[in-house]
Amino acid sequence: MIHNFNEEKLHRKQETLSHGLSDKELMDLIRQVETEEMIHAPIHLKDHVMTHIRVQRQAVKKRQIFTYRAQVLIAMAAALTVLILMPGEGSNIEKIPQSWQIDQEDADLCQEPLEEKAQKRQQEIDAEWEKYMAQQTKAYERQNFWEGVGERLAAIEERLYNK
């Protein structure tokens, strides 16, 4: 099996080499390879390629570390900004610009619609819950009915076969 695979591979290589060349060109190529020395790759090519790959990998790692550090710094800055601007126990409220602060009357106006919305939502939830419980009760009654029918049929069957 392995031997056949190698032969097929060799046969394919020969076909690809001779496919693009005419017989004369192929013979000239063979003569040239036999008479002249083959061109070899430069000795330092492998080392150059490997060092280039290492340099690229190190650059990628440095970029990843830099982006990670930048993300951490940005997150820290955002967290500090939020901590400074958030009103705590009244100590930081003076630092918030006046245009951002709202009056107590405005706050009360904002709260009223929220409370009304919350009450309406709670009423909707209660109505949905009642519908659900009604459906569950109906389903339970149906199940009991059919279980009762099954028990009666089993009792009738038992009486018929016992006679």
Order of alpha helices (4+ residues) and beta strands (2+ residues): alpha-alpha-alpha-alpha
